[in-house]
Amino acid sequence: MSGPASFADLGKAARDLFSKGFHYGQYKVEAKTKTSSGVEFTSNGSSSHDSGAFTGSLETKYKWSDHGVTFTEKWNTDNVLNSEISVEDQLVKGLKLTLDTNFAPQSGKKGGKIKTAYKHDYVHTNLDLDLSSLNVYGAAVVGYKGWLAGYQLALDTSKDAKSLLSQSNFALGYNKDDLTLHWAVVNCNEYQGSVYHKVNSRLETGVQLSWQSGSHETRFGVGAKYSPDRDTTIRAKLNNASQVGLSYQHRIRDGVNLTLSTLLEGKNLNQGGHKFGIALDFEG
């Protein structure tokens, strides 16, 4: 069903230019496979350059498409097991209900959330309940002819009525064809904005900026993604701290992608502190 994006996905096109394809500071391997019965497996592992710590996870997913049900199980090297079951488009068209739980066998710690999402042609809403703290998280986005407006809140039920509202965010946006504009206010003290432009089928560009009213800190960045051919993707980004991020991704063969990325400290080119990363992705 078509309709506006969720509040969390507003401005995502620009954010992806600054995050996807950059793995500096770690060595990373990921493998995805799918059985003939439709069960999907995703395993990944990464090692940090600085600490040498290794983290990894194994995820299985099965979609019962006839009934709109998806089962997901995920285990990570912190020995935490996450289980999720979701039902979509069954009770009401556009409604998705999800039960997300986690359990750590060693400590006995457990938690979970009940998540609801409803999407229509002109609206996208989310309402989540944390089963441990009973905190409530909600968001709504309305859209019309490319224009978007959204609001997100969090209610801390452990506080009194005056402090109940722990998070309050606003967003405005415009999304049409090859252009996406996004502007947001986070807790009334941080102002964010982004612009994404798909110049053509090979080139994408973006700008991100933010300003905090308390510290008067300003952050600014520009990013670009260029695909000279169907097997190669080059990414670059630069921010006002003189940090330069570069990424080169190449499809070695069908289902095998190699990504090399680096972060250069422009203010300390001769003093080091630069980061490098390698990622290898397999998909069968």
Secondary structure, 3 states (H helix, E strand, C coil): CCCCCCHHHCCHHHHHHHHCCCCCCEEEEEEEEECCCCEEEEEEEEEECCCCCEEEEEEEEEEEHHHCEEEEEEEECCCCEEEEEEEECCCCCCEEEEEEEEECCCCCCEEEEEEEEEECCCEEEEEEEECCCCCEEEEEEEEECCEEEEEEEEECCCCCHHHCEEEEEEEEEEEECCEEEEEEEECCCEEEEEEEEECCCCEEEEEEEEEECCCCCEEEEEEEEEEEECCEEEEEEEECCCEEEEEEEEEEECCEEEEEEEEEEHHHCCCCCCEEEEEEEEEC
